Amino acid sequence: MDDEPDETLVERCREGDRSAFAVLVGRYHRPIYNAAYRVLGNAEDASDITQVVFMRVTERLDDFDSRYKFFSWIYRIALNESLNLARKHRREEPLEEEDELPGARDTEPDWNADRAELSERIQKALLGMNTDDRAVITLRHFSECSYREMSGILGIAEKTVKSRLFAARRRLRELLADLRPA
């Protein structure tokens, strides 16, 4: 069942197959959490949003149009929920020390410390950006979405996606200017 296409699993979910939904959750839990974390910068909020997203999926599964990719649909829900929470809290605060970036551990202590410091700097810079900038950077660079997928998720033209991404990258580069080698 793990190798079944999303569309087949969605159809089975619509017919009441809970195991098909469990496969979808397993398949998309981490990408949804990571996207929420990159937008919100808080592990607890990202976890909450991930749960909300899967609740929304169960509530709106009949609204999913199978002509489109399930990934784009669920990712759009995740991004919208994350952006709504970010706007609600108007939180642009730096990470607390106990908030660890996912995947920031490795076996080499010095390398791990450098990597964690760099990750924290990038996350702080992202949190210093507006939510639209964070969204396009997260989708492209952390979730590795194509311009077409980003267009579908954000509900804007591909040209607009490219333009926003170009401007967001420029602003991020300015925020991280001190990291450039001399």
C-alpha positions as CSV (number, residue, x, y, z in Angstrom):
1,M,0.0,0.0,0.0
2,D,3.0,2.3,0.7
3,D,3.8,2.5,-3.0
4,E,0.2,3.3,-4.2
5,P,-0.3,6.6,-5.8
6,D,-1.8,9.4,-3.8
7,E,-4.9,9.5,-5.9
8,T,-5.6,5.8,-5.2
9,L,-5.1,6.4,-1.5
10,V,-7.4,9.4,-1.5
11,E,-10.1,7.4,-3.2
12,R,-9.8,4.7,-0.7
13,C,-10.0,7.3,2.1
14,R,-13.2,8.6,0.6
15,E,-14.5,5.1,0.9
16,G,-13.7,4.9,4.6
17,D,-10.3,3.1,4.5
18,R,-8.5,4.3,7.5
19,S,-5.3,2.4,6.6
20,A,-5.1,4.5,3.4
21,F,-5.3,7.7,5.4
22,A,-2.5,6.4,7.7
23,V,-0.3,5.9,4.7
24,L,-1.0,9.5,3.5
25,V,-0.2,10.8,7.0
26,G,3.1,8.8,7.1
27,R,4.0,10.0,3.6
28,Y,3.3,13.7,4.3
29,H,3.7,14.2,8.0
30,R,7.4,15.2,7.8
31,P,7.1,17.6,4.8
32,I,4.1,19.3,6.3
33,Y,5.9,19.7,9.7
34,N,9.1,21.0,8.1
35,A,7.1,23.5,6.0
36,A,5.2,24.8,9.1
37,Y,8.5,24.9,11.1
38,R,10.2,27.0,8.4
39,V,7.3,29.5,8.4
40,L,6.7,29.6,12.1
41,G,10.2,28.9,13.6
42,N,8.7,27.1,16.5
43,A,8.6,23.3,17.0
44,E,5.4,23.3,19.1
45,D,3.5,25.5,16.6
46,A,4.7,23.4,13.7
47,S,3.5,20.3,15.5
48,D,0.1,21.9,16.1
49,I,-0.2,23.0,12.5
50,T,0.6,19.5,11.3
51,Q,-2.2,18.1,13.3
52,V,-4.6,20.8,12.1
53,V,-3.6,20.1,8.5
54,F,-4.5,16.4,8.8
55,M,-7.8,17.3,10.5
56,R,-8.6,19.7,7.6
57,V,-7.7,17.0,5.1
58,T,-10.2,14.6,6.7
59,E,-12.9,17.4,6.7
60,R,-12.2,18.5,3.1
61,L,-11.2,15.3,1.4
62,D,-14.3,15.4,-0.8
63,D,-13.2,18.8,-2.0
64,F,-9.9,17.5,-3.4
65,D,-9.9,17.6,-7.2
66,S,-8.0,14.6,-8.4
67,R,-6.9,16.5,-11.6
68,Y,-4.3,18.1,-9.4
69,K,-1.5,16.7,-7.3
70,F,-2.5,15.7,-3.7
71,F,0.9,17.0,-2.5
72,S,0.1,20.5,-3.8
73,W,-3.3,20.5,-2.2
74,I,-2.2,19.4,1.2
75,Y,0.9,21.6,1.1
76,R,-1.3,24.6,0.3
77,I,-3.5,23.8,3.4
78,A,-0.3,23.6,5.5
79,L,1.1,26.8,4.2
80,N,-2.2,28.7,4.6
81,E,-2.6,27.4,8.2
82,S,1.0,28.3,9.0
83,L,0.7,31.8,7.5
84,N,-2.6,32.4,9.3
85,L,-1.0,31.4,12.7
86,A,2.1,33.6,11.9
87,R,-0.1,36.6,11.2
88,K,-2.3,35.9,14.2
89,H,0.6,35.9,16.5
90,R,2.6,38.5,14.6
91,R,5.6,36.6,15.9
92,E,8.9,37.6,14.5
93,E,11.0,36.7,17.6
94,P,14.3,34.7,17.4
95,L,14.4,31.1,18.3
96,E,14.8,30.1,21.9
97,E,17.9,28.0,22.6
98,E,15.9,24.8,23.3
99,D,14.3,25.0,19.9
100,E,16.4,22.7,17.8
101,L,16.2,22.7,14.1
102,P,15.1,19.3,12.7
103,G,18.1,17.3,11.4
104,A,20.7,19.6,13.1
105,R,22.6,16.7,14.8
106,D,25.5,14.8,13.4
107,T,28.3,12.6,14.7
108,E,31.0,15.2,14.6
109,P,30.7,17.7,17.5
110,D,32.5,20.7,15.9
111,W,30.8,20.2,12.5
112,N,27.5,19.8,14.3
113,A,28.0,23.0,16.3
114,D,28.9,25.0,13.1
115,R,26.0,23.6,11.2
116,A,23.6,24.3,14.1
117,E,24.8,27.8,14.4
118,L,24.5,28.4,10.6
119,S,21.0,26.8,10.6
120,E,19.9,29.1,13.5
121,R,21.2,32.1,11.7
122,I,19.3,31.2,8.5
123,Q,16.2,30.5,10.5
124,K,16.5,33.9,12.4
125,A,16.9,35.6,9.0
126,L,13.9,33.8,7.6
127,L,11.8,34.8,10.7
128,G,12.9,38.4,10.1
129,M,11.4,38.4,6.6
130,N,7.7,38.9,5.8
131,T,5.5,35.8,5.5
132,D,5.3,35.9,1.7
133,D,9.1,35.8,1.4
134,R,9.3,33.0,3.9
135,A,6.7,31.0,2.0
136,V,8.5,31.2,-1.4
137,I,11.9,30.4,0.1
138,T,10.6,27.5,2.1
139,L,8.7,26.0,-0.8
140,R,11.6,26.3,-3.2
141,H,14.7,25.6,-1.0
142,F,13.5,23.5,1.9
143,S,10.6,21.6,0.2
144,E,12.2,21.6,-3.2
145,C,9.0,22.5,-5.1
146,S,9.1,23.3,-8.7
147,Y,7.9,26.7,-9.9
148,R,4.7,25.0,-11.2
149,E,4.1,23.3,-7.8
150,M,4.7,26.6,-6.0
151,S,2.3,28.3,-8.4
152,G,-0.4,25.8,-7.6
153,I,0.2,25.9,-3.8
154,L,0.3,29.7,-3.6
155,G,-2.4,30.3,-6.2
156,I,-0.4,32.7,-8.2
157,A,1.2,32.7,-11.7
158,E,4.6,31.0,-12.3
159,K,6.0,34.4,-13.4
160,T,4.9,35.9,-10.1
161,V,6.4,33.0,-8.2
162,K,9.8,33.6,-9.9
163,S,9.6,37.3,-9.3
164,R,8.8,36.9,-5.6
165,L,11.5,34.3,-5.2
166,F,14.1,36.5,-6.8
167,A,13.2,39.4,-4.5
168,A,13.0,37.2,-1.4
169,R,16.5,35.7,-2.2
170,R,17.9,39.2,-2.5
171,R,16.5,40.2,0.8
172,L,17.7,37.0,2.5
173,R,21.2,37.6,1.0
174,E,21.2,41.1,2.5
175,L,20.2,39.7,5.9
176,L,23.0,37.2,5.8
177,A,25.6,39.5,4.2
178,D,28.0,39.0,7.1
179,L,28.3,35.3,6.4
180,R,29.9,35.9,3.0
181,P,33.6,35.0,2.7
182,A,35.8,38.1,2.5
